[in-house]
């Protein structure tokens, strides 16, 4: 890198620069992140409560999936984030009911 003193850090390390999110996109991203985190948290609680090994494995797989969704949130398209925002509230309600029951 010494021979590239004026190169942007992102270019110098071989990455790609991201475009800053608009205010609407940022709010959408934060809402999607909160929903995915909440769903993953519920699955984590259900895994710890499960006594049946098959059910525990099923819940652990769901937890792993949602952890992956959380990690890839930054690369989700707007349509994918809107899908999360549209579908996760119902999933979260069902999971919370299962936790309370």
HELIX and SHEET records of a PDB file:
HELIX    1   1 UNK A    9  UNK A   12  1                                   4    
HELIX    2   2 UNK A   23  UNK A   49  1                                  27    
HELIX    3   3 UNK A   53  UNK A   71  1                                  19    
HELIX    4   4 UNK A   73  UNK A   75  5                                   3    
HELIX    5   5 UNK A   78  UNK A  100  1                                  23    
END                                                                             
